[in-house]
Amino acid sequence: NEEYFQEPIKSFSGFFVDEKGHVLTIDASVSDCERITLNGKYDAKVVVRDPKAGFAVVAPTQTFTPNNFAKFRESLSQRMQDISLTSYSFDEIVPEASLTFGRQAGLSGLRSQLEFERVVTRRSERDIGSPILDEDGSVLGIMTLPDNVDSELSRDIGLITDFSIFKSLLKQAGIDYQVAQAGPLVSREEKLASAREMTVMVNCWN
């Protein structure tokens, strides 16, 4: 069967936002797709799109209950803090989501600039749409690319689009999202295990 030898035309990250399996991702991941899958296995459909803001919500076409989903931090902290990005950026080599660590480098308007450790030598498109986690594993926002930034510089810089920007989209999709409560810091191992259950790869097929 030829389908087994096909590859998606593009793949971005996304993450579960409720117990019903709704996934928040960027709009580019679902635009001009004849078929959408999650992790290359589960057929999915677009629930709602906001091309202007650049985000979309998709859902599996079959009943699906994720092992974990996002608990959102409603406002970004003004202090420096350790953060992490979870994505499938090394999919060909590592078939599971990987965790990249960095620091929040300050707030600027509605979006926050991040600097990640230099272990990420080249950012993959699969990083885009990833959840950004704070020290206790709560979701601060979603990874997007900065506008008008030099391509060489963009390897090491990304932006958080925080909860306030896409909250209305979640409401429009009828998602009963959860707000994070203050909790203890977690180890990197605990955060990775939790994040892997939350993060998915959104595949676009034609």
Buried (B, 14 or more C-beta within 10 A) or exposed (E): EEEEEEEBEBBBBBBBBBBBBBBBBBBBBBEEBEEBBBBBEBEBEBBBBBEEBBBBBBBBEEEBEBEBBBBBBEEBBEEEEBBBBBBBBBBEEEEEBBBBBBBBBEBEEEBBBBBBEEEBEEBBBBBBBBBBBBBBBBBBBBBBBBEEEEEEEEBBBBBBBBBEBBBEBBEBBEBEBBEBEEEEEBEEEEBBBBBBBBBBBBBBBE
